[in-house]
Amino acid sequence: MAIKNLQQVLDFWFTAENADLLFAKDNNFDTTIRYQFLDTWTAAANNELWLWRDDSYGRLAEIIVLDQFSRNLWRGSAKSFSQDKMALALSQELYHHPAFNDLFNEQEKIFAVMPFMHSESKTVHKWTLTIFQEIGNENNLYCEKLHKNIIDKFGRYPHRNEVLGRETTAEEAEFLTQENSSF
């Protein structure tokens, strides 16, 4: 497949038929993303889509490729988190844009700032809570509170330990047996 343009990324991600799949673990959806967007992800991971950043929607598309597609393409491997820092940097810049609230609808805002939620930084999560309060989506605010509680307690997401080759503490192992311990 060839590299898709930013509008193709946005049209795919925000289409009504995919709405129920965006937060689901679905092998068919992952396969569709692999087939349609692997070349686009590779280009983004190599910082080859930097011209997309001239446009706020281009930045949003690059964030989706790096943050969301990484999780679909490389589910269950360390590579699924490999682009988190770049996605967060782009997200921070986009959120800081003076017209952020005017440019995007609620769903677009949520995915524009999702890298904040995926961060393992306590400092970032202090901001994230405020950001999701501003967006006003109660479900995402609730999810951020769950994420923040984990980061506040452990300083990382224990459910990532195995794929990232990190040692799991006894306290983390106990936590991982509980509901809402992973996402």
Backbone as a ProteinNet text record, in pm:
[ID]
protein_1_A
[PRIMARY]
MAIKNLQQVLDFWFTAENADLLFAKDNNFDTTIRYQFLDTWTAAANNELWLWRDDSYGRLAEIIVLDQFSRNLWRGSAKSFSQDKMALALSQELYHHPAFNDLFNEQEKIFAVMPFMHSESKTVHKWTLTIFQEIGNENNLYCEKLHKNIIDKFGRYPHRNEVLGRETTAEEAEFLTQENSSF
[TERTIARY]
84.3	0	88.2	33.6	105.3	71.7	149.5	123.6	-7.3	-94.8	-223.3	-204.3	-294.8	-287	-362.9	-343.9	-401.6	-553.1	-617.5	-763.5	-811.7	-737.3	-774	-763.9	-663.6	-650.1	-770.4	-802.7	-914.3	-1047.9	-1068.6	-1194.3	-1211.3	-1103.7	-1109.8	-1140	-1065.1	-1075.1	-1210.2	-1260.6	-1382.6	-1509.4	-1502.1	-1621.7	-1715.3	-1843.6	-1943.3	-1931.3	-1896.6	-1889.8	-1776	-1676.7	-1565.6	-1581.8	-1684.6	-1700.1	-1692.1	-1754.1	-1753.7	-1622.3	-1535.1	-1409.9	-1291.2	-1307.2	-1193.3	-1130.2	-1207.2	-1153.3	-1163.2	-1189.2	-1205.4	-1078.6	-1064.3	-959.5	-1027.3	-1003.9	-1071.5	-968.2	-945.9	-844.1	-872.1	-998.4	-1032.6	-1001.2	-1031.2	-1001.2	-850	-776	-629.8	-575.7	-631.4	-587.7	-618.7	-733.7	-769.4	-670.5	-635.8	-538.5	-403	-362.5	-233.9	-232.9	-338.7	-346.2	-348.9	-426.6	-444.4	-339	-281.9	-202.8	-62.6	-15.9	117.7	224.5	217	315.2	306.2	186.8	167.4	227.7	204.9	263	415.5	471.3	617.3	673.2	607.1	651.3	642.5	534.2	518.9	624.4	648.9	748.4	888.8	911.8	1041	1041.8	942.5	930	925	864.3	854.4	723.7	634.4	506.6	504.7	620.2	631.4	557.5	538.4	464.7	317.2	266.9	129.2	110.6	217.7	208.6	181.3	182.7	147.4	-0.3	-76.7	-221.3	-264.2	-356	-400.6	-461.2	-534	-590.8	-482.7	-377.6	-263.1	-194.5	-181.2	-124.4	-212.1	-342.6	-435.1	-418.8	-409.7	-392.4	-262.4	-154.3	-26.5	-34.1	-101.8	-120.7	-196.8	-301.7	-379.5	-292.4	-214.1	-126.1	-26.8	38.8	143	87.4	-19.9	-73.8	-171	-268.2	-372.6	-332.7	-285.3	-250.1	-138.2	-46.5	59.9	0.2	-103.8	-167	-239	-296.4	-363.6	-263.6	-162.4	-65.4	21.7	58.1	158	103.4	-25.4	-91.4	-15.2	10.1	77.7	228.7	284.7	430.5	477.9	605.4	663.6	648	645.3	634.8	504	403	274.8	287.5	393.6	416.8	535.3	592.6	717.5	705.6	587.9	570	501.6	487.1	413.9	475.1	606	668.6	649.9	664.6	643.9	496.9	407.4	263.9	229.3	288.5	262.2	314.3	432.6	487.4	396.6	350.3	258.5	126.6	78.6	-46.3	-34.4	77	99	100.9	168.8	173.7	35.5	-39.5	-172.5	-267.8	-262.8	-348.5	-316.3	-191.5	-146.2	-184.7	-227.4	-266.4	-382.5	-375.5	-480.4	-622.1	-633.4	-766.3	-809.4	-740.9	-771	-920	-980.7	-1122.1	-1216.1	-1173.5	-1258.7	-1243.6	-1127.2	-1098.3	-1168	-1174.8	-1213.8	-1346	-1416.1	-1533.9	-1487.3	-1579.6	-1543.4	-1463.3	-1508.4	-1439.4	-1297.3	-1280.3	-1146.8	-1057.2	-1112.1	-1034.3	-987.9	-1076.9	-1042.6	-921.6	-923.3	-810.3	-687.9	-707.4	-593	-513.6	-581.2	-512.7	-497.2	-537.1	-523.7	-379.4	-277.1	-140.2	-109.9	-177.9	-161.5	-201.8	-314.8	-365	-271.9	-208	-119.6	16.8	47.9	177.3	192.6	316.9	346.4	408.1	382.4	434.7	327.5	360.7	266.9	237.4	338.8	320.2	224.9	243.4	154.9	11	-7.8	-144.3	-212.1	-135.9	-197.6	-264	-195.7	-252.4	-368.4	-353.4	-451.8	-589.2	-592.3	-719.7	-789.8	-716.1	-771.9	-818.6	-738.7	-773.1	-903.7	-918	-1041.3	-1160.5	-1137.3	-1245.7	-1291.6	-1196.2	-1230.4	-1308.8	-1270.2	-1340.5	-1483.4	-1500.5	-1634.5	-1697.4	-1623.9	-1678.2	-1661.7	-1771.8	-1767.9	-1701.8	-1726.1	-1666.7	-1514	-1462.6	-1317.4	-1256.9	-1329.1	-1281.7	-1272.1	-1371.8	-1369.3	-1249.4	-1228.1	-1113.9	-982	-972.1	-848.1	-825.3	-930.9	-914.6	-860.2	-909.9	-857.5	-709.9	-675.8	-536.3	-447.6	-493.5	-414.3	-391.4	-492.7	-477.2	-366.8	-360.6	-256.4	-118.9	-107	22.1	61.6	-32.8	-1.7	48.1	-8.4	28.5	159.9	178.5	292.8	397.3	360	452.7	465.7	382.5	382	256.4	233.2	121.6	174.5	142.5	194	157.1	43	4.5	98.8	183.6	283.1	413.7	430.5	559	611	528.2	574.5	626.5	548.1	591.8	709.6	724.5	836.9	959	948.6	1061.4	1092.6	990.6	1010.1	970.2	1041	1007.7	880.3	792.2	667.6	686.3	653.7	663.9	548.2	560.4	453	324.5	338.6	221.1	154.7	236	180.8	113.4	175	116.9	-20.3	-32.1	-161.1	-261.9	-217.3	-304.4	-355	-268.8	-305.2	-412.6	-442.6	-550.5	-686.7	-686.6	-809.7	-872.2	-999.9	-1071.8	-1015.6	-1017.8	-968.2	-818.1	-743.1	-598.4	-526.4	-596.6	-535.3	-639	-587.6	-675.5	-643.8
-118.7	0	124.1	230.5	358.1	441	544.5	637.1	710.6	711.2	781	928.3	1011.3	1152.5	1175.1	1292.3	1320.1	1310.8	1350.9	1343.6	1199.2	1110.9	968.9	910.7	953.5	908.8	955.3	1083.5	1139.3	1078.5	1063.3	1004.8	862.3	786	648.9	647.4	726.7	720.3	769.4	872.9	935.1	893.4	788.8	741.8	675	690.1	635.8	484.5	415.2	268.5	218.2	303.4	263.8	311	387.7	450.4	350.3	234.9	135.9	59.4	74.6	-0.9	78.1	208	293.3	259.3	209	172.8	22.5	-53.9	-198.7	-271.8	-392.6	-481.9	-571.1	-541.7	-612.1	-649.1	-778.6	-824	-779.7	-779.3	-736.5	-588.7	-507.7	-364.4	-344	-416.6	-407.9	-446.3	-551.6	-597.1	-492.8	-430.6	-324.3	-209.2	-169.5	-60.8	-102.7	-226.3	-274.7	-268.6	-316.9	-320.7	-180	-91.5	41.1	143.2	128.3	239.2	203.4	81.6	46.3	137	163.2	251.7	393.6	437.2	570.5	575.6	470.9	464.5	465.8	388.5	382.2	519.6	589.5	725	818.4	810.1	895.9	862.3	733.8	691.2	738	757.4	806.9	959	1026.4	1172.7	1225.5	1149.5	1188.3	1260.9	1271.1	1339	1477.8	1534.6	1662.8	1775.8	1767.8	1874.1	1875.3	1764.9	1762.2	1861.5	1893.7	1979.5	2125.9	2161	2297.4	2325.1	2221.8	2230.6	2160.6	2219.7	2159	2021.3	2004.1	1872.3	1773.6	1823.1	1738.1	1689.8	1779.3	1741.3	1635.7	1656.9	1559.3	1424.1	1423.9	1298.2	1229.4	1304.9	1245.1	1189.1	1258.6	1208.7	1076.3	1068.6	944.5	830.6	858.3	754.9	706.7	800.7	763.6	704.9	761.3	719.6	602.7	614.8	512.5	396.5	426.8	318.7	232.7	292.4	213.1	103	134.9	37.8	-71.4	-36.4	-135.4	-221.2	-158.8	-231	-326.2	-286.8	-360.9	-407.8	-433.5	-476.2	-592.6	-579.3	-685.1	-684.1	-578.2	-569.6	-432.1	-422.7	-295.4	-188	-230.9	-135.6	-55.7	-109.1	-37.2	93.6	105.8	227.6	308.6	265.1	323.5	468.2	512.3	648.2	740.8	695.8	773.4	910.5	919.5	1048.6	1149.3	1105.1	1195.6	1236.9	1140.9	1172.5	1272.8	1257.3	1350.7	1489.7	1499.2	1630.5	1700.2	1627.6	1685.9	1725.9	1643.1	1670.8	1795.8	1809.6	1927.8	2054.4	2048.3	2164.8	2198.4	2096.1	2119.2	2173.8	2118.1	2166.6	2311.9	2347.6	2483.6	2585.3	2537.7	2625.5	2713.5	2844.3	2935.6	2899.9	2836.3	2807	2662	2590.4	2448.3	2424.3	2500.2	2478.1	2513.3	2603.6	2643.5	2552.3	2488.8	2409.8	2274.8	2210.4	2070	2046.1	1941.4	1897.5	1812.2	1770	1698.4	1571.6	1491.7	1365.6	1392	1491.7	1526.6	1574	1653.4	1699.7	1582	1487.1	1370.7	1298.1	1273	1201	1289.6	1419.1	1510.6	1508.5	1486.6	1488.5	1349.5	1245.8	1110.3	1074.5	1124.2	1093.4	1140.1	1243.4	1284.6	1168.8	1105.6	996.2	875	854.7	739.6	759.7	880.4	910.7	841.4	810.7	755.3	860.9	986.5	1096.8	1149.2	1155.8	1212.7	1358.8	1432.6	1574.2	1590.5	1510.7	1518.1	1487.7	1391.8	1356.2	1465.2	1549.2	1664.5	1754.4	1775.6	1857.5	1785	1653.9	1576	1582.9	1575	1583.4	1715.1	1824	1955.6	1960.9	1906.5	1908.2	1833.2	1715.2	1639.2	1703.6	1774.5	1851.4	1961.4	2027.2	2133.6	2079.4	1962.8	1903.8	1867.4	1819.9	1799.1	1664.2	1570.5	1437.7	1355.1	1322.8	1255.7	1118.4	1043.7	911.1	919.5	1010.9	1025.2	1083.9	1170.7	1224.4	1111.8	1025.7	910.2	820.2	793.5	709.7	774.6	904.6	973.1	961.7	970.3	954.3	815.5	712.9	577.6	570.3	627.6	628.2	703.5	820.9	903.9	832.4	764	689.8	585	517.3	416.2	481.3	590.9	660.5	718.2	775.7	830.2	721.3	602.8	493.9	426	401.6	321.1	398.3	515.2	589.9	531.9	436.2	370.3	284.3	231	138.8	-3.9	-70.6	-206.2	-305.3	-284.7	-379.3	-374.4	-273.5	-265.4	-336.2	-370.9	-422.8	-540.3	-639.2	-760.2	-729.9	-658.2	-632.6	-535.9	-452	-358.3	-415.5	-539.5	-603.9	-546.6	-490.8	-434.1	-536.4	-533.9	-621.8	-570.3	-661.5	-628.4	-649.7	-547	-558.6	-643.4	-687.4	-765.1	-682.9	-555.4	-467.8	-453.3	-440.3	-431.2	-561.9	-674.6	-805	-821.2	-779.8	-784.8	-693.5	-574	-478.6	-535.1	-603	-655	-763.1	-814.9	-913.7	-846.3	-714.8	-640.1	-588.4	-559	-497.1	-357.2	-312.6	-180.4	-162.7	-272.2	-260.9	-241.3	-262.6	-241.3	-187.7	-134.4	-70.9	-123.4
0	0	0	-43.7	-48	75.7	94.6	204.9	176.4	273.7	261.8	295.7	247.9	285.2	415.9	472.5	604.5	604.1	497	492.5	492.6	426.5	427.1	568.4	643.3	782.1	863.4	853.4	930.9	889.1	758.7	711	762.4	761.7	812.4	961.8	1038.4	1184.3	1235.5	1174.6	1226.1	1151.4	1071	1003.6	1104.2	1083.3	1176.6	1191	1083.8	1090.7	1179.9	1206.6	1293.8	1438.2	1466.3	1598.5	1713.5	1699.6	1807.9	1818.5	1720	1717.6	1770.9	1789.8	1823.1	1957.1	2051.2	2182.3	2208	2104.3	2118.3	2074.2	2123.5	2073.6	1970.9	1844	1736.4	1629.8	1611.2	1516.4	1373.9	1334.1	1198.1	1176.9	1276.7	1267.7	1261.3	1344.8	1342.2	1204.5	1146.1	1013.8	907.7	916.5	821.9	830.8	952.2	969.8	914.5	940.4	888.6	735.3	674	528	467.6	527	467.8	509.2	630.4	684.4	733.7	710.5	758.3	697.3	567.8	503.8	559.3	588.6	646.5	786.3	865.5	999.7	992.3	900.8	886.7	852.1	761.4	725.2	845.5	919.9	1038.5	1143.7	1165.5	1264.4	1226.5	1097.5	1048.7	1031.2	1086.2	1079	935.9	847.4	707	674.3	770.4	746.4	808.9	832.1	902	831.8	701.2	631.6	670.6	722.2	770.9	884.2	952.9	1071.4	1037.5	910.4	869.7	892.9	909.9	921.4	1051.1	1124.6	1251.1	1229.8	1121.5	1093.3	1051.4	989.4	958.4	1084.3	1180.9	1310.5	1378	1374.3	1431.8	1363.1	1231.3	1157.6	1197.2	1210.6	1249.6	1392.1	1480.4	1617.3	1614.9	1537.1	1527.7	1474.8	1371.6	1315.9	1421	1489.4	1585.2	1714.4	1763.5	1893.4	1881	1794.5	1784.6	1693.7	1574	1482.3	1539.7	1615.3	1679.1	1765.8	1837.5	1926.9	1848.4	1735.2	1651.7	1573.5	1519.8	1437.5	1517.5	1636.9	1714.4	1849	1854.9	1979	2043.9	2173.5	2247.1	2235.7	2178.3	2167.7	2212.8	2242.9	2286.3	2179.2	2054.4	1943.6	1948.8	2016.4	2024.3	2102.4	2182.8	2261.1	2208.1	2096.9	2047.2	2001.5	1968	1916.4	2016.5	2140.2	2240.3	2267.6	2274.5	2306.8	2194.3	2071.1	1958.1	1950.3	1969.5	1966.7	2076	2193.8	2303.4	2270.1	2213.6	2177.1	2076.2	1976.1	1877.4	1942.5	2032	2102.5	2188.8	2258.7	2342	2257.2	2144.2	2055.4	2001.1	1962.1	1906.7	2012.6	2131.9	2240.1	2274.6	2264.8	2297.2	2188.5	2073.4	1962.6	2008.4	1984.3	2032.6	1986.4	1872.4	1819.3	1842.9	1932.1	1954.7	1977.5	2065.7	2098.4	1984.8	1897.4	1785.8	1664.7	1652.4	1532.9	1530.5	1644.2	1646.9	1718.5	1674.2	1748.5	1867.1	1951	2073.9	2045.8	1950.4	1919.9	1869.6	1786.5	1737.3	1851.5	1942	2058.1	2142.8	2164.8	2247.4	2189.8	2059.2	1999.8	1983.6	1975.6	1970	2099.6	2210.8	2341.1	2403.7	2333.9	2388.4	2427	2356.9	2401	2543.7	2591.6	2731.1	2823.2	2793.3	2875.6	2869.7	2756.1	2739.7	2804.6	2844.5	2906.1	3041.4	3075.9	3207.8	3299.8	3273	3353.9	3449.2	3577.6	3675.6	3643.8	3603.7	3571	3453.7	3350.9	3234.3	3275.6	3364.2	3404.9	3487.5	3554.2	3621.8	3518.2	3407	3299.2	3232.2	3215.7	3141.2	3205.7	3335.2	3406.4	3373.7	3377.5	3344.9	3199.7	3110	2967.3	2942.9	3000.9	2979.7	3050.5	3158.9	3220.7	3125.3	3059.8	2964.4	2845.5	2796.5	2682.1	2721.5	2844.3	2896.5	2868.8	2813.5	2789.6	2916.7	2982	3112.3	3106	2998.6	2986.2	2979.8	2898.7	2888.3	3015	3081.5	3208.9	3312.2	3316.1	3405.8	3374.4	3245.5	3205	3243.5	3227.8	3266.7	3416.7	3494.7	3640.3	3673.6	3604.3	3624.8	3587.2	3471.8	3426.1	3525.1	3567	3658.9	3791.6	3841.4	3967.2	3956.4	3843.2	3822.4	3818.3	3743.6	3733.3	3868.8	3941.2	4073.9	4168.6	4157	4247.7	4208.6	4078	4034.1	3952.9	3900.7	3816.1	3676.3	3646.2	3515.2	3505.6	3386.3	3367.3	3382.2	3492.2	3513.3	3402.9	3336.5	3231.2	3111.3	3103.9	2996.4	3032.9	3157.8	3205	3122.9	3102	3033.9	2893.9	2813.1	2675	2668.6	2771.8	2774.1	2846.7	2892	2958.2	3095.6	3161.1	3294.4	3399.9	3509.8	3621	3688.7	3720.3	3788.9	3938.3	4015.9	4161.6	4214.6	4338	4401	4408.4	4440.4	4448.4	4311.4	4206.6	4071.1	4030.5	4064.2	4030.8	4095.7	4220	4289.3	4219.2	4184.4	4116.2	3983.7	3909.6	3777.7	3782.9	3900.3	3914	3929	3944.5	3969.6	3840.1	3847.7	3736.6	3711.8	3587.5	3545.9	3568.7	3563	3580.4	3447.8	3338.5	3207.1	3109.8	3000.9	2902.6	2764.4
[MASK]
+++++++++++++++++++++++++++++++++++++++++++++++++++++++++++++++++++++++++++++++++++++++++++++++++++++++++++++++++++++++++++++++++++++++++++++++++++++++++++++++++++++++++++++++++++++++

